[in-house]
Amino acid sequence: MSVRRVREAYTRIAEVDRPEIWIELRPQDEVEAEAAAARGRPLAGTVVAVKGNFDVAGLRTTAGCPSYGNVAREDAPAVARLRDAGAIVLGTTNMDQFATGLVGTRSPHGAVRNAVDPAYVSGGSSSGSAVAVALGIADLALGTDTAGSGRVPAAFNGIVGFKPTYGLIPTDGVVPACRSLDCVSILARTLREAHRALGILADRPITPPPRRPGPWRVAIPAATGDLGELAPGWADAYESAAGALNTDLLPVDVSPFIEAGDLLYGGAFVAERYAAVGAFVVRGSPDLDPTVADIVAAASDIPAYRLFTERERLAELREAAMIALGEADALLLPTAPFHPTLDEVTADPVGVNARLGRFTSSTNLLGMASVAVPRGQVDGRPFGVMLLGRPGSDDHLAAIATALSP
């Protein structure tokens, strides 16, 4: 079974002809040999794609910038835990360089096109990982999620994206974006697969979410208009998702959640990106994405007092958000407000990207967990929603989400 699944994966790689998915693909014979040795373990027969900012022993860890990379001597703990359970790593996947973006186009390896409609973006920064799962190449994929980098591409490609509570999965061996906020994310075709992987990655007992959750109380915006402008048809699709929960819906003020998200890239918190890779970026390299380089370099000019001022404001917004959430077990939101084309991103790379994080950018700033699930299609392209919950609510979110996703 394990070797056969590997062969199917490489056949599928050839069929879809999407070379932009990969940064480095392992030789098939090497992967087959590893699969043969994995028989009998919990994830035997599971093939995995790994975002290019994770250490995978023997492969270069580039974070989407070849001149930055070095060959990893050992696996990142998240990779090692999957491998120890029998999962087989196919290779490292393309990404928005240094995990700076929600579009999947900011890479010298080329833009990763959407799995359903190649004229549209795949979403980022975990673009290659999401598309590898959506196209049936990989069963699971590892990504990261600081501002939505796992959930946005999950929504755009019709798969599940799980962003656990901060610290639940170790981020050692992962090139940081914003170290104090980064989370390992899980991309899978089904919620059950994602939740099972969460148990292995978090090194804890795996308890499948119940098929009939509840009774849960789920918060929704007091008015759909509070979400701001959405793509045509998306407000109706969101309301349909809320109705599918078949549980108590509690109207709440969502403005603290959205305002907190504006602080991540519109304020001083972006300086943490400079702390991660700024010294490399300012030295310059021909394979730096110009948009990413500008964002990182500009962060060096942010005065320190702004960080302290905005931390105080964030504390106020966090308190307001938790008061708004009240007795609800989770908050239901669209994962993104719209789905741009590749041409739209080319025309306005910064503005379009900033708009995509309207609902996802605040999650880690507020210390919340989240799971994004597909909810069918609108105009022939995937639409998705996400649940947000308090720290440690990961299993509850998975249980609630069973009403939304298979």
N, C-alpha and C positions, 0 to 999 in steps of 0.2 A: 504493500500500500504506500509506504513512504517514498520509495524510489519511483513508483508509478506517478505519484503526485508531483514529484520534481520534474519528471519528463513532461507531464501535462503543462506545468508552468512554463518551461522553456519553449514548448510548442506554441503556447499562447503568446509568449513574447514575440515570436516570429510572426504570428498571425496578425497581431495588432499593429506591428511596425511603428512603435512609438519610442524611438531611441532617446527622446528628451526626458523620459521618465527616470533614467538611470544616470548616476555619476560613475559607479563602478559595479559591473555585473560579474559575479564569480563564475569560473569555468564550470560547465555542466558536469563534467566527470568528477570534479572535486565535490560538488554539492551532492551528487548521487551517492558517492562513497560515504559522506557524512550521514545521509538519510538512511542508508542501510544499517548504520551503527546505532540509530536512534530508535529502533523498533522496541516496542514494549513500554515506552515512556508516555506520559499523559498527552503531550502534543505531537507525538509521532504522526507523520503524515500532514503536518501543518507547515506551509511555506510562508516566510515572512520577508517583508521589505523593510529596510531601516533607513530613516532619514539621514542625510549626509553629514549631520553634525554630531552623530553618535560614533563612539569608538567601536569598530568591528575589527577584531584581531586580524592582522595581515592586510587590511585595506587602508587607504588613505582617508583620514578625517579632514575634510576640506571645508565644511559648512558652506558649500557652494562657491568657494574661491580656491581654485587649484594651487595658486602660489602660497596660500596660507597653510596647506595641509601637510601632515606627516603620517607615516604608516603607524597605525595603532599596534601596540605590543600586546594588548589584552582587550577583551570586550568591556564595554560599559556595563555596570551591574544590571541594567534593564535588559540588555542584549543577552548577557550571561544567564539570567534567570529563564528567559525563553528557551535558550539553547539547552540548558540543563533539563528542561521539561521535554526536550525532544524536537522543538521547532527547528526548522532549517532556514538559514538566512540566505536569500538569493543575492543580495548586494545592497549597495547604498543608493539612495534615491535623490533626485534633483530637488531643489528647494529655493525659495527666495533667499538670496545670499545673506549669511549671518542671521538667518531667521528674521529678517527685517522686511516684512511685507505680508499682505493678505491676498495677493493676486496670483502668485506662481509664475511671474514673468521676469523677475529680477535675478537673472542667472546667466553666466557666460555659457552655460550648457544649453541655453535656449528656453523659451517659454514652454511650460507644460500645458498642453491643450486639454480642455475639458473632455471627460470620458464620454459624454453623451452628445455634445455639440462642439466640435473642435474650433468653431469660430468664437467661442466664449472661453473665459479664463477658467482654470481649474481651481483657483483659490490657493492661498498660501498661508504660511510659508511651507507647510508640509505637503506640497503639491504632488511630487512624484509618488509619495507613499499613498496618498488618497487615490490617485488614478490607477496605481498598480492593483489596489484592492477592487476598485470599481470595475476594472476591465477583466477581473477574474484571474489575474496573474498570481497575486498573493492572497492568502486567506486572512492574514493579519498584517498590520504595518505599525511601526513605531513612528510617531511624530513628536513634536513639541507644541505647547500651547501657552503662550504668554499673553497674547491679546486676542486669541481666536484662531491661531495658526493650525490647530487640529480640527476645530469645529466648522470653520468656514469652508475649507475644501471638502469636508465630509458632506455638508449641505449641498454644495454645488455639484457633487458627483453621486448623490443618492445613496450614501452609506452612513454608518454610525461613527460618531466621533466622541470619545469619552475623555473629558478633562478632569482627572481626579483632584481631590483635595491636595493642596500644596504640601509637599513632603511625603506623601503616601508612597510614591515611587521615587527612588533615588535618581538624582540628576548628575551624579558623578560620571565622568567620561563623556559628557555632552558639552559641546562648545556653547557657552552661555550667550543669551541675548540680554536679558535683565535677570541677573542671578537670583535676586531676592523674590522674583515672581515666576520664574520658569517652571513649567510642569511637563513631564513626559505625558504624551497623549496616545491613545489607542484608537486605531482605525480598523474597522471590521465591517463585513456585510450585514451582520445581524447583531442585535443587542446581546443575545446570549453568548455569542463568541467574544464580544468585547468584554462582557462582565467576567467571563471565565479567565480571559487573559489578565484582567485586573487583579484577580486573586493570586495568580502566579507572579505577576510583576510586583505586587505589594507584599508578597511572601506571607500570605495569610490563608486561612481556610476559605475555600470557594463554596459559596452558597448561591445556587441559581436563584434569580429573582422570581417570585411567585407569578404565575400566569394571570392571576386575577388579583391585582393589588387593591389595597384600601382597607377601610375608607381613608382616603387622603384628601387634604385640602390644598388646592392649587391656586396661587395668586395669578391674576391677569390684570392688564392695564384697566384703569377705571373707564377708559374709552379707547377704542381702537385708534382714534386720531392721536392719542398720546404717543404712539409709536413713531410719529412723523411720516414723511412720505415713503410709501412702499411701492415696489414694482407693480404694474397692473395685474390684478388677480391675486396678489399675495395677501391682502387683508382678508379676503374671503377664505383663502386656504388656511390662514392662521385661525380664523374663527371656527372653521371646520375641525381643526386639530383640537382646539379647546373643547368643543362639543364631544369629541371622541373620547375624552377622558372619563366622561360619565361619572363625575364626582363633584364635590362642592367647589365652586369657583368663587374666589374672593377678589373683588375689584380693589386695586391698590394704586397708589401714586408711584409711578416708575421713574419719575424725574431724577431721584438720587442715583439710581443705577446708571442712567445715561450720562448725567453730568460727571460722575466719577470716571467714566470711561474717557471723557475728554482730557482728563489730566495725564493719561498715560503717554500720549505722543504730542499733546498740545501744551505740555508743561515741562517741569524740571525732571520728571522721572525718566525721561529719555536719556538723561546723562549717564544712566547705568549702562546703556549700550556703548558709550564711549569708554567706560571703565573696562568693558569686556574685550573690545577689539579696536579701540580708538588708536592706540599706538601703531598698530599694523596699518590701519587705513590711512593715517596722515603721512606715513612714509611713501605711500603710493605704490600701485601695481597695475599693470595694463589689464588684468582680468577683474578689476573691481567694477561692480555695477555702479554707474555714475549716480543713480538715485540713492542707492544704499550709502555710497561714500559721502554724499552730501548730507544725508540725515545724521550719520554717525559723527562726521567732522563738526557739524554745526552744534552738536551737543556740548562741545568743549567750551562754548561761549556762555553757557547758562550759569548765572551767578548762584552761589551756594544758598543765599538767603531765600531764593525762590523755592528751593527744595523744602526748606523748613516751613515756609508759608503754606505750600501746597500739601505737605504732610498734615498740617493742622486742618486744612480744608477737607482733606480726604477722611480724617477721623470724624469730622462732622457729618460727611456724606455717608460714611459707613454706618454710623449710629442711625441716621435717618432711613437708610435702606433697610436695616434690620427692624426698625420700628414699623416701616411700611409692610415688610414681609409678615410681621405679626405672628399669628398662629398658623400661618400657611406652612405646609411642608416643602413647597417648591414654588418657583415663579416660572411661568411659561412665556417665552418670547420667540419671535422669529429668530433664526440663527443669523441672518443677514437681511438688510433692507432691499437689496436688489442684486442682480447678477450681470456684471458688465461683460462686454465683448473685449477681445484682444485689442481691437482698434480703439475702443474707448479708453483703455488703460494707456495705450501708446500716446494718445492725445493729451491726457491729463494724469500722469502716473502717480502724483502725490495726492491730488484731490480725490480721485476715485478710490484709491486705497484707504484714505482716511474715513470716507463714508462707509466703507464695508464693515468697520469695527464698531458701528454704533451700539450694538447690543452685546458684543463679546468682550470689548476692551476693559470693562470694569471688573470682570469676574475675579481675577487674581488680586487686583487692588482691594477688593472687598473681602478677599479670603474665602471665596465660595467654590463649591464643586459644580460641575456641569456635565450634561450629556446631550449631544445633538443627535437627532434621529430624522430619517427621511419621512416625508409625508406626501408621497406621490409626485406628480409633475404639474406644472402650470405652463401652458404654451409649449409643451414638449420638452421642458427642461426641469431638472429636479428642484423641489422645494423642500425646505426642512425647518424644523423648530427645535428649540432646546429648553431643557429644564435647568434651573439654577437652584442650588440649595446651600444651606449652611455648611461649614467645615465638618467633615465626617459623615455627611449625608449620602455618600456615594451609593450605597446599597439601596437606600430609599429611592434615590433618583432612578436607579435601574428598575426598581419595582414599579414605580409610577409610569415609567416610559414604556412598559410592556403594552399599555393600552394604545400607544402611538406607533409602535414599530414591531415587526416580527422578531 
